[in-house]
Amino acid sequence: MSLVFTATTPHAPLLLPSIGGKYAKELEPTLQAMKELEGELYMMKPDMLFIISPHLEIGVGYFPLNGAPQLRADFSDFGDNTTTFSVATDIEQISHLRYSLHKSHLPLNTISIEEMDYGTSVPLALLSNHLPNIKVASMGISSLPLQDHWNMGKAIRLSLQESNKRIAVIGSADLGHKNPSSPYGFAADSQSFDSVIQKLIREKRFSEIISINPQVSEASGECGLRVFAMVFGMLSDLNVESKILSYQAPFGVGHLVSEYVVQ
């Protein structure tokens, strides 16, 4: 069955009720979209979630694949000292990915980090409530160019297609961090960057991700461009219906929830 679900989500810890509950009204569009996404993911009954996070590790000249057998979420750094959970890594799928990606001569390095970064743990907490037995594979991004991220995404999809499991892909990605009201300051390029990403999704012009002006993306303070490049690379050569479930920039950071349905 292989790829049965693909989406990109924000990963702000404020989206968790235990951390940002008092901001629920400001975050309502994103929270409603995430709730809708959770329902659609549940209906697809995935065996494994493949999560790409920009905060796992940025590999210098390589892509990091997390091979820790168990992953643990802890939100104490964000003021929540009670919410914790653990998930098992799909070691079989990790091993197959390692084999196929090395065979493709792509720069991959297996790491072992048990504690989830929030780019992994926040989407997982919001989307897997009704998937108690789900297994996970998590991957980070690289210092390499966008073309390499595109190529890696495509290679990952080809590897996943060899599996008889039902696999869901989550790209964890926040957009510009310098929209109005941002604590990081304001940059007009932040709004421009967010608009470009949305346009590429709506018009299914996925390949143009690798041509985004690096000065614009850098000025925006984004942390999702490389994740989008990998996800879009996965979708290349497929007939896909893409849709944006929500976009907003509460507190100056762009939150985009999008879904991609293979026809």
Secondary structure as GFF3:
##gff-version 3
##sequence-region A 1 263
A	DSSP	beta_strand	2	9	.	.	.	ID=ss1
A	DSSP	three_ten_helix	13	15	.	.	.	ID=ss2
A	DSSP	alpha_helix	17	20	.	.	.	ID=ss3
A	DSSP	three_ten_helix	21	23	.	.	.	ID=ss4
A	DSSP	alpha_helix	28	44	.	.	.	ID=ss5
A	DSSP	beta_strand	48	52	.	.	.	ID=ss6
A	DSSP	beta_strand	58	59	.	.	.	ID=ss7
A	DSSP	beta_strand	63	66	.	.	.	ID=ss8
A	DSSP	beta_strand	70	74	.	.	.	ID=ss9
A	DSSP	three_ten_helix	76	78	.	.	.	ID=ss10
A	DSSP	beta_strand	84	89	.	.	.	ID=ss11
A	DSSP	alpha_helix	91	103	.	.	.	ID=ss12
A	DSSP	beta_strand	108	111	.	.	.	ID=ss13
A	DSSP	alpha_helix	118	127	.	.	.	ID=ss14
A	DSSP	beta_strand	135	139	.	.	.	ID=ss15
A	DSSP	beta_strand	141	142	.	.	.	ID=ss16
A	DSSP	alpha_helix	146	160	.	.	.	ID=ss17
A	DSSP	beta_strand	166	172	.	.	.	ID=ss18
A	DSSP	alpha_helix	188	202	.	.	.	ID=ss19
A	DSSP	three_ten_helix	206	211	.	.	.	ID=ss20
A	DSSP	alpha_helix	214	220	.	.	.	ID=ss21
A	DSSP	alpha_helix	225	235	.	.	.	ID=ss22
A	DSSP	beta_strand	240	248	.	.	.	ID=ss23
A	DSSP	three_ten_helix	250	252	.	.	.	ID=ss24
A	DSSP	beta_strand	255	262	.	.	.	ID=ss25
###
